[in-house]
Amino acid sequence: MCQISGHARATLKNKPLINIPLILLASSKSKIRLIAFVDY
């Protein structure tokens, strides 16, 4: 989880604040979906 959180934080810095709730929603549903979204 720590690695995913760090990766998500790095992405949040590079993307609009609008993506924050989307990432949080994805993380609550599935870790894999979160990684896929971050890579997107």
C-alpha positions, 0 to 999 in steps of 0.5 A: 500500500505504501508504494501505491500511495507514494506513486499516487502522490507523485501523480497527483502533483503532476495532474489536476486536483480533479483527479484526487477523488477519482484516484481515491475512488479507484483505490477504494475499489481495487489496488490494480485499478488504482495502478492502472489509473495512475499509469493512465 
